[in-house]
Amino acid sequence: MEPTLVILSAGIGSRFGGLKQIKAVDDHGHAIIDFSLYDAWRAGFRRVVFVIKHEIEEDFKAAVGRRIEKYFDVKYVFQQLDCLPEGCTVPEGRVKPWGTGHAVACCAGAVDGPFAVINADDFYGPGAFDALFGFLKEGRAQNEHAMVAYLLRNTVTENGYVARGVCRVEDGFLRDVVERTHIEKRGADAAWTEDGEHYLPLSGDSPVSMNCWAFGRGMLDELVARFPRWFAGNAEKDPLKGEYFLPSVANALIQEGKASVRVLPCTETWYGITYKEDLPSVTAAIAALREKGVYPEKLLD
């Protein structure tokens, strides 16, 4: 079965201050997602599912969706706050989406085979998509997964903090991943904190997850099945900001011996627009790649 590319596009971009999923990063009006779609198409993907919110549906389709329908079989999935297990209610005051694990779980009715997952607002580079598609095309068991790992130093910003899944890798397989929600750059290395006051060092060589995954179909079943239990334990503990993280579910499956996650090394440099101040550096990096011939002037227009 042909692999599907799932693109998580429902984030509200609170730190960026706008709809960063469709923000232009070059002189031709292309957003980061346009480069990801071009790289995915070159790698061999022909099916794509966009996870969005109803509030941005028309803007997103006008800016991205309708243009690429001639290249991909396109579906849309909506990640809404009220997409909850039966009997559960949205906590009063909650506006933040339920996280990447919930976003992918919302795809249960739209994905019927192996699939890759990326973020709409992260620039991964062509090598990442080649690795994802190559892994998924090999015909694997439903509980055999993979993750493209980046070096931490290639994924941080000068303009604030980021969240990353810090990985422990043994013999080419992921053994553990811990979500660090506040990591700051420290020269070639970094530091993380839980309380904003006490920081612990992190090596710039640490492999990290950038939400760039290749999954067997079984991952969807696990995400759907585990969400009610997560919600029951977290809705009261952190009702406004608690998130169901995709790496946390992958980690649980590894620890339980129910799945394997091969780590696909990547030498690409990540680019993203977590903050408005990141935009000039992303624009310059993409211009440099175009100068090298990595991308043509027109993508999938």
Secondary structure, 3 states (H helix, E strand, C coil): CCCEEEEECCCCCCCCCCCHHHCECCCCCCEHHHHHHHHHHHHCCCEEEEEECHHHHHHHHHHHHHHHCCCCEEEEEECCCCCCCCCCCCCCCCCCCCCHHHHHHCCCCCCCCCEEEEECCEECCHHHHHHHHHHHCCCCCCCEEEEEEEEHHHCCCCCCCEEEEEEEEECCEEEEEEEEEEEEEECCEEEEECCCCCEEEECCCCEEEEEEEEECCHHHHHHHHHHHHHHHHHCCCCCCCCCCCHHHHHHHHHHCCCCEEEEEECCCCCEECCCHHHHHHHHHHHHHHHHCCCCCCCCCC
